[in-house]
Amino acid sequence: MKRMIFGAKSERFIPLVPIEQTSLGFEMETAVAPALVKQEISYTREKQMSNKVHTGRLPIPSHIERIKIEVTPDVDVTGLTCIGEEVTEELEYKAGSFYVNQYIRKKYAKPDGEGIIIGALPTRPIEKGMAGAGLLASIIIEKYVDHLPLYRQIQRFKRAGMDIPSATISGWVHATCKLLQPLYDVLKQEVLSQDYLQADETPIAVMDKNKEGATHQGYHWVYHAPEIKMVLFDYRQGRGRDGPREILKDFRGHLQADGYNAYEIFDNERITLLHCMAHARRKFEQALDDDKVRAEYVLQQIQKVYAIERKAREENYTQVRRYELRQSESVAILQSLHEWFKENLRQVLPKSLTGEAIAYSHGRWKKLSIYTTDGKLEIDNNLVENVIRPVALGRKNYLFAGSHEAAQRSAMLYSFMGTCKLRGVEPLQWLKTTLSKLPDHKANRLRELLPC
């Protein structure tokens, strides 16, 4: 039951309580109930005083706008001396509302009819479009961060008194993505220039004009660069090797992925492939009901190496110090566990859950242990899996992409939003500022506009 309820949220292994400890001790023999005697019991109990200090109500951040409202007594205070004031704060909220930037440009006639002088309009994200950077940014953030489909945003706009056609909003999103495309290319270069990437893929349903009444299952291939905290989403129409082969054609370094065989082609002289310990652990967690003794032993050993990783993370170890810690503590545990795999592989049924779990880890043990050879490498692929989660949430709300082109545009926007999240950047403000600057920004300085 613990695995059913908590397994999807946390895979940290918790040993199950032995059955003898949970026995309720029911006896099957019939026993005569003893006679009940009423007895009055009284006692004095000492109440322990809590040392916890109440922190008070939630503080309101200082950057929130304050509107001063002066409250005066309802009696005459003429001639009285003010000795101070009390300030009480109430947090309020005003629903998002529209406003219009009205650019008024006066025209001046030159003498002798030589022409007219008028101020130049500032560059806008969509040339001759009526949508400002703030509105465009809000539409995109609400869809790709807050998972609010466009048709629901249209309904909300109607309630605010602004009826915007669906085709218009779709056109705005398309034009915004066209403006962002050069910046996306810069982000792609930054990610692929790293020497350590984590990769994973997730499905996305796409409307296909060639399949009436049905959708095509495409895939977002995701590449995460942990050292610079940036992520790249790349849409492909399938789950084959062609997508990652094209993206990673010039990549050199370490590539971390799960056991999916599409990544095996990258284990060569220029790319070192390493696997994810979390996937190996998951196999044994699923095998607890099949062979509790063996599965518990493996989970306990894996828990030990994860405890070492947790220590390094919580104490902010440098890469060098994390490497030294792994060499002194993790390597011995992993070597012992590998020997255990060799001994037990032939003692279990190959098709059992335990047999499959042991075979999975034993066959990939070298790639599962590579992380100990470099302090920059992670023990698992959980960081990239965390980046993918918003896509799964979005699928539940807007269900599918309208076309393959729309799916690629969503990959671009997920790349920016994921990078904002990894770098702790507020996405709405970043996107609004970026859309305002992009039209006039020099192409050779686009990197300055990436979330940072």
C-alpha positions as CSV (number, residue, x, y, z in Angstrom):
1,M,0.0,0.0,0.0
2,K,2.9,2.4,0.8
3,R,4.3,1.7,-2.7
4,M,0.9,2.3,-4.3
5,I,0.3,5.6,-2.5
6,F,3.8,7.0,-2.4
7,G,5.7,5.2,-5.1
8,A,5.1,7.7,-7.9
9,K,6.2,10.6,-5.6
10,S,9.2,9.2,-3.9
11,E,11.2,6.1,-4.7
12,R,13.3,6.2,-1.6
13,F,13.3,2.7,-0.2
14,I,11.6,2.1,3.2
15,P,12.0,-1.4,4.5
16,L,8.7,-3.1,5.2
17,V,8.0,-4.1,8.8
18,P,8.4,-7.8,9.4
19,I,5.1,-9.7,9.5
20,E,5.7,-10.9,13.1
21,Q,5.8,-7.2,14.2
22,T,2.4,-6.5,12.6
23,S,0.6,-9.5,13.9
24,L,-2.5,-8.6,15.9
25,G,-2.2,-11.7,18.1
26,F,-5.7,-13.1,17.6
27,E,-6.2,-16.4,19.2
28,M,-8.5,-18.9,17.7
29,E,-9.3,-20.7,21.0
30,T,-12.5,-19.8,22.8
31,A,-11.8,-18.0,26.0
32,V,-14.1,-17.1,28.9
33,A,-14.4,-13.3,29.3
34,P,-13.3,-12.2,32.7
35,A,-15.9,-10.5,35.0
36,L,-15.9,-6.7,34.6
37,V,-15.3,-4.6,37.7
38,K,-15.8,-0.8,37.8
39,Q,-12.8,1.0,39.1
40,E,-12.3,4.8,39.5
41,I,-8.8,6.0,38.5
42,S,-7.5,9.5,39.0
43,Y,-4.0,10.9,38.3
44,T,-2.1,14.2,37.9
45,R,-0.5,14.8,34.5
46,E,2.3,17.4,33.8
47,K,1.7,19.3,30.6
48,Q,4.9,19.9,28.7
49,M,5.3,23.5,27.6
50,S,6.3,24.0,23.9
51,N,9.5,25.9,23.2
52,K,8.4,26.7,19.7
53,V,8.1,30.4,19.1
54,H,5.1,31.4,16.9
55,T,6.5,33.1,13.9
56,G,3.4,35.3,13.4
57,R,1.4,35.8,10.3
58,L,2.8,35.4,6.8
59,P,5.0,38.4,5.9
60,I,4.0,40.3,2.8
61,P,7.0,40.9,0.5
62,S,8.2,44.5,0.3
63,H,8.0,44.6,-3.5
64,I,4.2,44.3,-3.5
65,E,2.6,47.6,-4.2
66,R,1.2,49.4,-1.2
67,I,-1.9,51.6,-1.5
68,K,-2.2,53.9,1.5
69,I,-5.6,54.2,3.0
70,E,-5.8,56.7,5.8
71,V,-8.4,56.0,8.5
72,T,-9.3,58.8,10.8
73,P,-11.2,58.6,14.1
74,D,-15.0,59.2,14.0
75,V,-14.6,61.9,16.7
76,D,-13.3,65.5,16.6
77,V,-9.4,65.5,17.1
78,T,-8.9,69.2,16.6
79,G,-6.1,70.4,19.0
80,L,-4.9,66.9,19.8
81,T,-1.3,65.9,19.4
82,C,-0.5,62.9,17.1
83,I,1.8,60.6,19.0
84,G,2.2,57.9,16.4
85,E,0.4,55.6,14.1
86,E,-0.5,51.9,13.7
87,V,-0.2,50.2,10.3
88,T,-2.3,47.2,9.4
89,E,-1.7,45.4,6.1
90,E,-4.4,43.5,4.2
91,L,-3.3,41.5,1.1
92,E,-5.7,42.0,-1.8
93,Y,-5.9,40.9,-5.4
94,K,-7.2,42.5,-8.7
95,A,-7.9,40.1,-11.6
96,G,-5.8,40.7,-14.7
97,S,-7.2,43.5,-16.7
98,F,-6.6,45.1,-20.1
99,Y,-5.2,48.5,-20.8
100,V,-4.2,50.4,-23.9
101,N,-0.9,52.1,-24.7
102,Q,-2.1,55.0,-26.8
103,Y,0.8,56.5,-28.8
104,I,0.0,60.1,-29.7
105,R,2.4,61.6,-32.3
106,K,2.1,65.2,-33.3
107,K,2.8,66.0,-36.9
108,Y,4.7,69.1,-37.9
109,A,4.8,70.7,-41.4
110,K,8.1,71.9,-42.7
111,P,8.1,75.4,-44.3
112,D,7.5,75.8,-47.9
113,G,5.8,72.4,-48.1
114,E,9.0,70.4,-47.8
115,G,7.4,67.6,-45.9
116,I,6.1,66.5,-42.5
117,I,8.0,65.6,-39.3
118,I,6.5,63.0,-36.9
119,G,7.9,60.9,-34.1
120,A,8.8,57.3,-34.9
121,L,6.7,54.5,-33.3
122,P,8.7,52.2,-30.9
123,T,9.3,48.8,-32.4
124,R,6.7,46.3,-31.4
125,P,6.9,42.5,-31.1
126,I,4.4,42.0,-34.0
127,E,4.7,44.6,-36.7
128,K,1.4,46.3,-37.2
129,G,-0.1,44.0,-34.6
130,M,-2.2,45.4,-31.8
131,A,-0.9,43.0,-29.1
132,G,1.8,44.3,-26.8
133,A,4.7,42.4,-25.3
134,G,2.9,42.0,-21.9
135,L,-0.2,40.5,-23.5
136,L,1.8,38.1,-25.7
137,A,3.9,37.0,-22.8
138,S,0.9,36.4,-20.6
139,I,-0.8,34.3,-23.2
140,I,2.2,32.1,-23.6
141,I,3.0,31.8,-19.9
142,E,-0.6,30.8,-19.1
143,K,-0.5,28.0,-21.7
144,Y,3.0,26.6,-21.2
145,V,3.5,27.3,-17.5
146,D,0.0,27.4,-16.0
147,H,-1.4,24.9,-18.6
148,L,-4.4,27.0,-19.5
149,P,-5.5,26.2,-23.1
150,L,-6.1,29.1,-25.5
151,Y,-9.8,28.6,-25.7
152,R,-10.1,29.0,-21.9
153,Q,-8.1,32.2,-22.1
154,I,-10.5,33.4,-24.8
155,Q,-13.4,32.8,-22.4
156,R,-11.6,34.7,-19.7
157,F,-10.9,37.6,-22.1
158,K,-14.6,37.7,-22.9
159,R,-15.5,38.1,-19.2
160,A,-13.1,41.1,-19.2
161,G,-15.0,42.6,-22.1
162,M,-12.5,41.8,-24.8
163,D,-13.7,39.3,-27.5
164,I,-10.6,38.1,-29.3
165,P,-11.1,35.5,-32.1
166,S,-9.3,32.2,-31.8
167,A,-7.5,32.6,-35.1
168,T,-6.2,36.0,-33.9
169,I,-4.7,34.6,-30.7
170,S,-3.2,31.6,-32.6
171,G,-1.7,34.0,-35.0
172,W,-0.1,36.0,-32.2
173,V,1.4,32.9,-30.7
174,H,2.8,31.9,-34.2
175,A,4.3,35.3,-34.7
176,T,5.8,35.4,-31.2
177,C,7.5,32.0,-31.9
178,K,8.8,33.3,-35.2
179,L,10.4,36.2,-33.3
180,L,11.9,33.9,-30.7
181,Q,13.3,31.4,-33.2
182,P,16.8,33.0,-33.4
183,L,17.1,33.0,-29.6
184,Y,16.0,29.4,-29.6
185,D,18.9,28.6,-32.0
186,V,21.3,30.3,-29.6
187,L,20.0,28.3,-26.7
188,K,20.4,25.1,-28.7
189,Q,24.0,26.0,-29.4
190,E,24.7,26.7,-25.7
191,V,23.2,23.3,-24.6
192,L,24.9,21.2,-27.3
193,S,28.3,22.9,-26.6
194,Q,28.5,21.3,-23.2
195,D,30.4,18.1,-22.5
196,Y,27.7,16.5,-20.3
197,L,24.0,16.1,-21.2
198,Q,21.1,14.2,-19.8
199,A,18.6,13.0,-22.3
200,D,15.0,11.7,-22.2
201,E,11.9,11.7,-24.4
202,T,8.2,12.2,-23.8
203,P,5.2,11.6,-26.1
204,I,2.9,14.3,-27.4
205,A,-0.3,13.8,-29.4
206,V,-0.4,15.8,-32.7
207,M,-3.3,16.4,-35.1
208,D,-2.4,14.9,-38.4
209,K,-4.3,16.0,-41.6
210,N,-3.6,12.6,-43.1
211,K,-5.4,10.8,-40.3
212,E,-8.9,12.1,-40.1
213,G,-10.4,11.8,-36.6
214,A,-7.1,10.5,-35.1
215,T,-3.9,11.9,-33.8
216,H,-0.2,11.1,-34.5
217,Q,2.1,10.3,-31.5
218,G,5.1,12.5,-31.8
219,Y,7.9,12.9,-29.2
220,H,9.7,15.8,-27.4
221,W,13.3,14.8,-27.1
222,V,14.8,16.6,-24.1
223,Y,18.5,17.5,-23.5
224,H,19.4,18.9,-20.1
225,A,22.8,20.5,-19.4
226,P,23.2,20.3,-15.6
227,E,26.3,22.5,-15.3
228,I,24.8,25.6,-17.0
229,K,21.1,24.8,-15.9
230,M,19.7,24.9,-19.4
231,V,17.3,22.6,-21.3
232,L,16.6,22.0,-24.9
233,F,13.3,20.5,-26.2
234,D,13.4,19.1,-29.7
235,Y,10.2,17.8,-31.4
236,R,10.4,14.7,-33.7
237,Q,7.6,12.8,-35.3
238,G,8.9,9.5,-34.0
239,R,10.9,7.8,-31.3
240,G,13.6,6.5,-33.6
241,R,17.3,7.2,-33.5
242,D,17.2,9.8,-36.4
243,G,16.3,12.7,-34.0
244,P,19.0,12.3,-31.5
245,R,21.5,11.3,-34.1
246,E,21.0,14.6,-35.9
247,I,21.0,16.7,-32.8
248,L,24.1,15.1,-31.3
249,K,26.1,14.7,-34.5
250,D,28.8,17.1,-33.2
251,F,28.4,16.4,-29.4
252,R,31.4,15.2,-27.5
253,G,31.4,14.1,-23.8
254,H,29.1,12.2,-21.4
255,L,25.5,11.5,-22.3
256,Q,23.2,10.1,-19.6
257,A,20.0,8.3,-20.5
258,D,17.8,5.5,-19.4
259,G,18.0,2.0,-20.9
260,Y,16.2,2.8,-24.1
261,N,18.2,1.2,-26.9
262,A,18.0,4.3,-29.2
263,Y,20.8,5.8,-27.2
264,E,23.1,2.9,-27.5
265,I,24.5,4.2,-30.8
266,F,26.1,7.0,-28.9
267,D,28.4,4.8,-26.9
268,N,31.5,5.4,-29.1
269,E,34.9,7.1,-29.1
270,R,33.5,10.6,-28.8
271,I,30.5,10.0,-26.5
272,T,30.5,8.1,-23.2
273,L,27.1,6.8,-22.4
274,L,26.0,6.3,-18.8
275,H,22.8,5.1,-17.4
276,C,20.4,6.1,-14.6
277,M,20.5,4.5,-11.2
278,A,16.9,5.5,-10.5
279,H,15.7,3.2,-13.3
280,A,17.6,0.3,-11.9
281,R,16.3,1.0,-8.4
282,R,12.7,1.1,-9.8
283,K,13.0,-2.4,-11.1
284,F,13.8,-3.8,-7.7
285,E,11.1,-1.8,-6.0
286,Q,8.6,-3.5,-8.4
287,A,10.1,-6.8,-7.5
288,L,9.5,-6.6,-3.7
289,D,6.4,-8.8,-3.9
290,D,8.2,-11.3,-6.1
291,D,11.3,-11.9,-3.9
292,K,11.3,-9.6,-0.9
293,V,14.7,-10.8,0.6
294,R,16.7,-10.2,-2.6
295,A,14.9,-7.0,-3.6
296,E,15.2,-5.5,-0.1
297,Y,19.0,-6.2,0.0
298,V,19.6,-4.5,-3.4
299,L,17.4,-1.5,-2.4
300,Q,19.3,-1.1,0.9
301,Q,22.6,-1.0,-1.0
302,I,21.3,1.5,-3.5
303,Q,20.0,3.5,-0.6
304,K,23.5,3.7,0.8
305,V,25.0,5.3,-2.4
306,Y,22.1,7.7,-2.6
307,A,22.7,8.8,1.0
308,I,26.3,9.6,0.0
309,E,25.0,11.7,-2.9
310,R,22.6,13.5,-0.6
311,K,25.4,14.3,1.8
312,A,27.4,15.8,-1.0
313,R,24.5,17.9,-2.2
314,E,23.4,19.1,1.2
315,E,26.9,20.2,2.1
316,N,27.5,21.8,-1.3
317,Y,30.6,19.7,-2.2
318,T,32.7,20.8,-5.1
319,Q,33.0,18.4,-8.1
320,V,36.5,17.4,-6.9
321,R,35.3,16.7,-3.4
322,R,32.3,14.8,-4.6
323,Y,34.5,12.7,-6.8
324,E,36.8,11.9,-3.8
325,L,33.8,11.0,-1.7
326,R,32.4,8.6,-4.3
327,Q,35.8,7.0,-4.7
328,S,36.3,6.4,-1.0
329,E,32.7,5.3,-0.1
330,S,30.5,4.6,-3.1
331,V,32.9,2.5,-5.2
332,A,33.2,-0.3,-2.6
333,I,29.4,-0.5,-2.2
334,L,28.9,-0.8,-6.0
335,Q,31.6,-3.4,-6.4
336,S,30.1,-5.5,-3.7
337,L,26.7,-5.2,-5.2
338,H,28.0,-6.2,-8.6
339,E,29.5,-9.4,-7.2
340,W,26.1,-10.1,-5.6
341,F,24.4,-9.8,-9.0
342,K,26.8,-12.3,-10.5
343,E,26.1,-14.8,-7.7
344,N,22.3,-14.4,-7.8
345,L,21.7,-14.1,-11.5
346,R,21.5,-17.9,-12.0
347,Q,19.6,-18.5,-8.8
348,V,16.4,-16.8,-9.9
349,L,13.9,-17.4,-12.8
350,P,14.9,-15.2,-15.8
351,K,11.3,-14.2,-16.5
352,S,10.5,-13.3,-12.9
353,L,10.4,-9.7,-11.7
354,T,13.5,-10.3,-9.6
355,G,15.3,-12.1,-12.5
356,E,14.6,-9.2,-14.9
357,A,15.7,-6.6,-12.4
358,I,19.0,-8.4,-11.8
359,A,19.6,-8.9,-15.5
360,Y,18.8,-5.2,-16.2
361,S,21.3,-3.9,-13.7
362,H,23.9,-6.6,-14.3
363,G,24.0,-6.0,-18.0
364,R,24.3,-2.2,-17.5
365,W,26.5,-2.1,-14.4
366,K,29.5,-0.5,-16.0
367,K,27.3,2.3,-17.4
368,L,25.4,2.6,-14.0
369,S,28.8,3.0,-12.2
370,I,30.4,5.6,-14.5
371,Y,29.1,8.5,-12.5
372,T,31.7,7.7,-9.8
373,T,34.5,8.6,-12.2
374,D,33.7,12.3,-12.5
375,G,32.3,14.7,-9.9
376,K,30.3,16.6,-12.5
377,L,28.2,13.5,-13.3
378,E,24.9,12.7,-11.6
379,I,23.8,9.4,-10.2
380,D,20.6,9.4,-12.1
381,N,18.5,11.1,-14.8
382,N,16.0,12.6,-12.4
383,L,16.9,16.2,-13.2
384,V,15.8,15.9,-16.8
385,E,12.7,14.0,-15.8
386,N,11.7,16.9,-13.5
387,V,12.0,19.2,-16.5
388,I,9.6,17.0,-18.5
389,R,6.8,17.0,-15.9
390,P,5.2,20.3,-17.2
391,V,4.6,18.6,-20.6
392,A,2.7,15.8,-18.9
393,L,0.5,18.4,-17.0
394,G,-0.1,20.3,-20.3
395,R,-1.2,17.1,-22.1
396,K,-4.0,16.7,-19.6
397,N,-5.4,20.2,-20.4
398,Y,-4.8,21.0,-24.1
399,L,-4.7,17.3,-25.1
400,F,-2.8,17.7,-28.4
401,A,-0.9,20.0,-30.7
402,G,-2.7,21.3,-33.8
403,S,0.1,20.3,-36.2
404,H,3.7,19.1,-36.3
405,E,4.8,22.8,-36.7
406,A,2.8,23.7,-33.6
407,A,4.5,20.8,-31.7
408,Q,7.9,22.2,-32.6
409,R,6.8,25.7,-31.5
410,S,5.8,24.2,-28.2
411,A,9.2,22.5,-27.9
412,M,10.8,26.0,-28.3
413,L,8.6,27.5,-25.6
414,Y,9.1,24.6,-23.2
415,S,12.9,25.1,-23.7
416,F,12.7,28.7,-22.6
417,M,10.2,28.0,-19.7
418,G,12.2,25.0,-18.5
419,T,15.5,27.1,-18.5
420,C,13.7,29.9,-16.6
421,K,12.7,27.4,-13.9
422,L,16.1,25.8,-13.7
423,R,17.7,29.2,-13.3
424,G,15.2,30.7,-10.9
425,V,14.0,33.3,-13.4
426,E,10.4,34.7,-13.2
427,P,9.2,33.6,-16.7
428,L,6.5,36.3,-17.3
429,Q,8.8,39.2,-16.7
430,W,11.6,37.6,-18.6
431,L,9.4,36.9,-21.7
432,K,7.8,40.4,-21.6
433,T,11.3,42.1,-21.5
434,T,12.7,39.8,-24.1
435,L,9.8,40.4,-26.6
436,S,10.3,44.1,-26.1
437,K,14.0,44.0,-26.9
438,L,14.3,41.3,-29.5
439,P,13.1,43.3,-32.6
440,D,16.0,45.8,-32.2
441,H,18.6,43.5,-30.6
442,K,21.8,42.8,-32.5
443,A,22.0,39.2,-33.8
444,N,25.6,38.7,-32.5
445,R,24.5,39.6,-28.9
446,L,21.4,37.4,-28.6
447,R,23.0,35.3,-25.9
448,E,22.5,38.3,-23.5
449,L,18.7,37.7,-23.7
450,L,18.8,34.1,-22.5
451,P,17.3,33.6,-19.0
452,C,19.9,34.4,-16.4
